[in-house]
Amino acid sequence: MQPPAVGVSVVILALGPEETASDCRDAMPSRLWLPLVRRVRQPFLGRWALPGGDLRADRSLEQSAYHALETTTDLHPRYLEQLYTFGDVDRAPSRTISIVYWALLRSDLVDA
């Protein structure tokens, strides 16, 4: 049996644009956006997912999370923090352990 793979994923949180109700002059509160990417490899090719990538031996966990965001979304958050580690035995076909970070972005930095 092979050891589990280790990867990093990032939950991106961004505030969406304010909306103005047609019958009201006041702007409604912003919406919270959770930008996703489409998977480009198996398992789950083509499905929506959190941006992520493999952990490399020459990068720290945080550097790997930043790299995953840069290569999958071209986003560069100012704030990034470790959120949780997922690693249940039956979580993924390859028993991937995911170290998940969360990032905050301004809405004008997130490309629709």
Beta strands, then each sheet from edge to edge (+ up, - down):
strand 1: 6-15
strand 2: 19-20
strand 3: 27-28
strand 4: 32-33
strand 5: 37-38
strand 6: 48-49
strand 7: 52-54
strand 8: 79-86
strand 9: 97-105
sheet 1: 4+ 1- 7+
sheet 2: 4+ 1- 9- 8+
sheet 3: 2+ 3-
sheet 4: 5+ 6-
end
